[in-house]
Amino acid sequence: MPALLAVVVVGMSSAFVFGSADFLGGLASQRISSLRVTAIAAVAGLVLLTAASALVGGTWSWNAVLLGALSGVAGALAISLLYACLAIGPMSILSPTTAVVSAIVPVAIGFARGEKLRALGYLAIGIALVAVVLVGFVRDSRAVRPSARGLLMAVGSGVCIGLFIVIIDLTPKDSGLIPLIANRGLNAIIMFASIGVVALLARRRATAQGTVVQTSGWRPGLILAIACGLVDSVANTGLLVGVRIGDLSVMAVLTALYPAGTIILAAIVLKERIATVQYLGLALAIAAGAMLAIN
């Protein structure tokens, strides 16, 4: 299989799997806090990646661990900013903004590093970016212009996602899944530390007000959160393979189509209606993938 065709297959597959992880994470977050979901998912992913690494092998090095850890920091910041900006809204603008920025950052860095495509490839990337916007469209009859704060958070989340992809691309080729193990490990530490800080602040506030902190258990969304972490680790493995066998710019644009996986599963499982513009986005995504495959 030609290298670019392999990257297209891996990239679009990874995008769907990333979207599936987001879908599971969204369901879990309806039952327990998003911080707990992210923390549980990180631990589940760490276990799976560690087991898989024992099978596929890889050379341990400070470079692999450090870059993996840095990608974990970028990922944690990306998730925090994403949840924060979507809470502010409107999602119909901020969600695709995050996805597009997450693609533009690696594309710009890839081209700056000398990556080159034929004319058809550049056209395909442009079409794919349009598809990202359309696929990420969220119906909201109450949508208003985003606030400066919400927009900055969306851009910040997209930049962090883009940097995560770039950092993963920089990891040593012989390191196997080790960078992802470091990523999940540090991500878990950050998330559990965040949960502890939030709980401590809530307890202090309750003590000052003379009230009792109401806490919810972890069990309601536990299975979904674990599933989210396992699926997300598979997607990250696909991303790692993709950037190692092909161009950073192509892989970044294809994985930015991750909202497609979420909306397809939402339509199948939750019977949510897909908007016409989202159908158009999916069609353009398929067309862009085909154009890249024959480029």
Order of alpha helices (4+ residues) and beta strands (2+ residues): alpha-alpha-alpha-alpha-alpha-alpha-alpha-alpha-alpha-alpha-alpha
